[in-house]
Amino acid sequence: MKINTKIRYGLRMLIAIAQEGKLVNTTELGEIMHVSPKYLRKLAGPLEKGGLIQSVQGIYGGYRLAKDPEEITLLALMDAFGEKVSLANCLLGKKCELKDSCLARQVWEMLEKTMQKHFLPISLGDILGSRVQMP
């Protein structure tokens, strides 16, 4: 499994906004993150719609967090982009003829539950406070 670019850069964008502690526009974010402001504007839409950031329009506008960093989790980030963490199609409810006899399924289920317990609840506050540790 590979975390896609939207999620990776979306997390970096949330971190940069939080670290700035003020309204920050995509030009400033682009300089901080070494990413195109145009790409960051694309990321901002789902992040705003997902309730993770707020935009302020105008000459002195930009983005700020919409919630406390402790309330913004990796699960919320994944949800904002419509992504699911799953290692196998059978765990997403897709039809599989081997569902009842597949011995590998237990491995995928264990890994998925581990991610749900230890990865998805990590908050932006945890990241900013360097509190992310191996389980």
ABEGO torsion letter per residue (X at the ends): XBBBAAAAAAAAAAAAAAAAGBBBBAAAAAAAAGBBAAAAAAAAAAAAAAGABBBBBEAABEBBBABBAAABBAAAAAAAAGBBBBABAAAAGBBBAAAAABAAAAAAAAAAAAAAAAAAABBAAAAAAGABBBX
